[in-house]
Amino acid sequence: MNAPSPGRLVLLTTSHRVAPGQLSWPAWQALHQADRVLCADPAHPQLPYLREAGVEVEVAATPDAADLVDFLAGGRTAVLVKSGEGDRRLTDALSRLAGSGRVAMPDLELLPGAYDLPGARLIDLVQVMDRIREECPWSARQTHEELAKYAMEEAFELIEAIEEGDRDALREELGDVLLQVVFHARIAEDGAPATGDDEEDGGPFSVDDVAATLIDKLVRRHPHVFGDAVAETPEEVRAQWLRVKGEEKERTSVTDGVPVAQPALALAAKLASRARGAELRVPLPEGPGPGPALLALAVEAERQGTDPEAALRESARRYREAIRAAEGH
């Protein structure tokens, strides 16, 4: 004679990063076929959608482990919709019953009801930034202008991690750069203007608005990916990008949009690249001092396909090591 089935207990996990109601097909099957569906959290975001789908949910405190095991005996199935805080009391009690060896335990199954999409952790980042902005005295009073210097510092630290080939540092520094984006977007959400107090700066915007603007730009500037345009080489892609960008910005000069606040060698190389791309033959300025000579070196480096800023930084790093060696380090 076969022993009666001890039943089945399904622990259904969901993700706050996926919209409520967006459950996997196995999850819906388990919910509709279960003899009981339990949830200890009356505010669980899935409950309205489960009820709308015809799933009867018992919302109460964590059930008694022994009573639940008795109910499942004979082959019944129960689904426990796990709360965000977890259900440690029940699982710990079930573990103690199993350890006693005196009870036929039901089959325990962990069923993911939803899977995070790529980029899901960015949702957590936005939520963390919201809380920091609201509850941290230092963060709550920061402005775009006060944070500007950190954006430059983090960008340089990112470049250093890339040049040193340090993957761990690269991952961390990319996060620090991302923090600047999320922080500035959170400030903008409070209604702070991007620059000064000019009303023409527009109203509040959020990190979603930032992402939407970027997505629109990427789609527009990649018509060979999202449209019917053809660009088969990197050079053709670059030319197309510059053409679309020029049409968007309605610029009257090839120097428009070149930030003059960037490091001087990088600025010189960028200007030279713009002039060369437009086939403009512009004589370099002359005069006393090292400025014209440095400009000429930067322009020549750019013409040869070398980043003068990176080249000088590499030489400076070797010079630093030579100084440290001379000091006995």
C-alpha positions in Angstrom: 0.0 0.0 0.0 1.4 3.3 -1.0 1.9 6.0 1.6 -0.2 9.1 1.1 1.5 12.0 -0.6 2.8 14.7 1.9 1.7 17.4 -0.5 3.5 20.3 -2.0 4.3 23.8 -0.7 5.3 26.4 -3.3 7.2 29.5 -2.2 6.3 32.1 -4.9 8.9 34.9 -5.2 8.2 38.1 -7.1 10.3 41.2 -7.9 9.6 44.8 -7.0 11.5 45.7 -10.2 8.8 44.1 -12.4 5.4 45.6 -12.7 2.8 43.8 -10.4 0.7 41.3 -12.3 3.5 40.4 -14.7 4.0 36.8 -13.6 5.4 33.9 -15.4 3.1 31.2 -16.9 4.3 28.5 -14.4 3.5 31.0 -11.6 -0.1 31.5 -12.8 -0.6 27.8 -13.3 0.5 27.1 -9.7 -1.7 29.9 -8.3 -4.8 28.6 -10.2 -4.2 25.0 -9.4 -3.4 25.4 -5.7 -5.8 24.3 -3.0 -4.8 27.3 -0.9 -2.9 30.6 -1.7 -1.5 32.4 1.3 0.1 35.8 1.8 1.1 37.4 5.1 1.4 40.9 3.7 -2.0 42.7 3.3 -0.2 45.4 1.3 1.5 43.0 -1.2 1.4 44.7 -4.6 0.5 41.5 -6.3 -2.8 41.0 -4.4 -5.1 43.2 -6.5 -3.9 41.4 -9.7 -4.3 38.0 -8.2 -7.8 38.7 -7.1 -8.7 40.2 -10.5 -7.4 37.0 -12.1 -9.8 35.0 -9.9 -7.2 33.7 -7.4 -8.5 33.6 -3.9 -5.8 34.6 -1.4 -5.8 34.1 2.3 -4.3 37.2 3.8 -3.3 36.6 7.4 -0.4 36.3 9.7 2.2 33.7 9.0 0.4 30.3 9.2 1.4 27.7 11.8 3.9 25.3 10.2 2.4 22.2 11.8 -1.2 23.1 10.7 0.1 23.8 7.2 1.8 20.4 7.0 -1.3 18.7 8.2 -3.4 20.5 5.6 -1.0 19.5 2.8 -1.0 15.8 3.8 -2.8 13.7 1.3 -1.5 15.5 -1.8 -2.8 19.0 -1.5 -0.8 22.0 -2.7 -0.4 25.5 -1.1 1.2 28.5 -2.6 2.8 31.1 -0.3 3.2 34.5 -2.0 6.4 35.6 -0.3 6.5 39.1 1.1 9.3 41.6 0.6 10.6 40.9 4.1 10.7 37.2 3.5 8.9 34.5 5.5 11.6 33.3 7.9 9.3 32.4 10.7 7.5 29.8 8.6 10.6 28.4 6.8 12.4 28.2 10.1 9.5 26.3 11.7 9.3 24.0 8.7 13.0 23.3 9.1 12.6 22.4 12.7 9.8 20.0 11.9 11.9 18.4 9.2 14.8 18.0 11.6 12.6 16.2 14.1 12.2 13.3 11.8 8.7 12.6 13.1 6.7 14.4 10.4 6.3 13.6 6.7 7.3 16.9 5.1 5.7 18.2 2.0 7.7 18.8 -1.1 9.1 22.3 -0.9 9.5 24.2 -4.2 10.9 27.7 -4.8 9.1 29.2 -7.9 10.3 32.5 -9.3 7.2 34.4 -10.4 9.1 37.1 -12.2 12.6 37.6 -13.5 14.5 40.9 -13.4 15.1 42.5 -16.8 18.5 43.9 -17.8 19.0 47.2 -16.1 16.6 46.3 -13.2 19.1 47.3 -10.6 19.0 50.8 -11.9 15.5 51.0 -10.4 17.0 50.2 -7.0 19.6 52.9 -7.6 16.9 55.5 -8.3 15.0 54.5 -5.1 18.2 54.7 -3.0 19.0 58.1 -4.4 15.5 59.3 -3.6 15.9 58.3 0.0 19.3 59.8 0.3 18.1 63.1 -1.2 15.2 63.2 1.3 17.0 62.0 4.5 20.7 62.9 4.2 21.3 66.5 5.4 24.3 67.0 3.1 22.7 65.5 0.0 19.4 67.4 0.6 21.1 70.8 0.2 23.3 70.1 -2.8 22.8 72.0 -6.1 24.0 71.4 -9.7 26.7 74.0 -9.2 28.0 72.5 -6.0 28.2 69.0 -7.5 29.8 70.1 -10.8 33.4 69.6 -9.6 32.7 66.0 -8.6 31.6 65.2 -12.1 35.0 66.2 -13.4 36.9 64.4 -10.7 34.9 61.2 -11.3 35.4 61.4 -15.1 39.2 61.7 -14.6 39.2 58.7 -12.1 37.3 56.7 -14.7 40.0 57.5 -17.3 42.7 56.5 -14.9 41.1 53.2 -14.3 40.8 52.6 -18.0 44.4 53.5 -18.7 45.7 51.3 -15.8 43.6 48.3 -17.1 42.1 47.8 -13.6 38.8 46.1 -14.1 37.7 46.3 -10.5 38.5 50.0 -10.4 36.7 50.5 -13.8 33.5 49.0 -12.4 33.6 51.2 -9.3 34.4 54.4 -11.2 31.7 53.7 -13.8 29.3 53.6 -10.8 30.7 56.9 -9.5 30.0 58.5 -12.9 26.5 57.0 -12.9 26.0 58.5 -9.4 26.6 61.9 -10.8 23.9 61.4 -13.4 21.3 60.1 -11.0 22.2 62.7 -8.4 21.8 65.6 -10.8 18.6 64.2 -12.2 17.2 63.9 -8.7 18.1 67.5 -8.0 16.4 68.5 -11.2 13.3 66.6 -10.1 12.9 69.0 -7.2 12.6 71.8 -9.7 16.1 73.3 -9.3 17.1 74.9 -12.6 20.1 73.4 -14.4 22.0 76.7 -14.4 21.3 79.8 -12.3 17.7 81.0 -11.7 16.7 81.8 -15.3 13.1 80.7 -16.0 14.2 79.7 -19.5 16.0 76.8 -18.0 12.6 75.0 -17.9 10.8 73.1 -15.2 11.6 69.9 -13.2 12.7 66.7 -14.9 13.5 63.2 -13.7 16.0 60.5 -14.5 13.4 59.0 -16.8 13.3 62.2 -18.8 17.1 62.1 -19.0 16.9 58.5 -20.3 14.1 59.3 -22.7 16.1 62.2 -24.2 19.1 59.9 -24.6 17.1 57.2 -26.2 15.6 59.6 -28.7 19.1 60.9 -29.6 20.6 57.5 -30.1 17.8 56.4 -32.3 18.0 59.5 -34.4 21.7 59.3 -34.8 21.8 55.6 -35.7 19.5 55.6 -38.8 21.5 52.7 -40.1 20.4 50.6 -37.1 16.9 51.9 -36.5 16.0 53.1 -40.0 16.8 52.6 -43.7 20.1 54.4 -43.9 23.3 52.5 -44.9 26.6 52.9 -43.1 28.9 50.0 -43.4 32.2 51.3 -42.1 33.1 53.2 -38.9 34.0 56.2 -41.0 30.6 56.3 -42.6 28.9 55.9 -39.2 30.9 58.9 -37.9 30.1 61.0 -40.9 26.5 60.2 -40.6 26.5 60.9 -36.8 28.1 64.4 -37.4 25.6 65.2 -40.2 22.6 64.3 -38.1 24.0 66.1 -35.1 24.6 69.2 -37.2 21.1 69.2 -38.5 19.7 68.8 -34.9 21.8 71.6 -33.4 21.5 74.0 -36.4 25.1 75.1 -35.7 26.7 77.8 -37.8 30.3 76.9 -36.9 32.2 73.7 -36.6 33.5 74.9 -33.2 29.9 75.1 -31.8 29.4 72.5 -29.1 33.1 72.1 -28.3 33.4 72.7 -24.5 36.3 75.1 -23.9 36.5 74.1 -20.2 38.0 70.7 -21.1 41.8 70.2 -20.7 43.8 72.3 -23.1 45.4 69.6 -25.1 42.1 67.8 -25.5 40.5 71.1 -26.6 43.2 71.7 -29.1 42.8 68.3 -30.6 39.1 68.6 -30.8 39.3 71.9 -32.6 41.8 70.5 -35.0 39.5 67.5 -35.6 36.6 69.7 -36.4 38.6 71.9 -38.7 40.1 68.9 -40.5 36.7 67.3 -40.8 35.3 70.4 -42.4 38.3 70.6 -44.7 39.2 74.1 -43.4 42.9 75.1 -43.7 43.4 77.5 -40.8 46.9 78.6 -40.0 48.0 78.0 -36.4 48.5 81.2 -34.2 52.1 82.3 -33.6 53.6 84.2 -30.8 55.9 84.1 -27.8 55.8 81.5 -25.1 55.2 77.8 -25.3 51.5 78.0 -26.1 51.7 78.1 -29.9 54.3 75.3 -29.9 52.1 73.1 -27.6 49.1 73.8 -29.8 51.1 72.8 -32.9 52.1 69.5 -31.2 48.5 68.8 -30.2 47.3 69.4 -33.8 50.0 67.2 -35.3 49.2 64.4 -32.8 45.5 64.6 -33.7 46.4 64.5 -37.4 48.4 61.3 -36.8 45.5 59.7 -34.9 47.0 60.1 -31.4 45.2 61.5 -28.5 47.6 64.2 -27.2 46.0 64.4 -23.8 46.4 60.6 -23.3 49.9 60.7 -24.7 51.1 63.5 -22.4 49.4 61.8 -19.4 51.2 58.6 -20.2 54.5 60.4 -20.3 53.7 62.2 -17.1 53.0 58.9 -15.4 56.4 57.6 -16.4 57.9 60.8 -15.2 56.2 60.4 -11.9 57.6 56.8 -11.5 61.0 58.1 -12.3 60.7 60.8 -9.6 59.6 58.1 -7.1 62.5 55.9 -8.1 64.9 58.8 -7.6 63.4 59.3 -4.1 64.1 55.6 -3.3 60.5 54.3 -3.5 
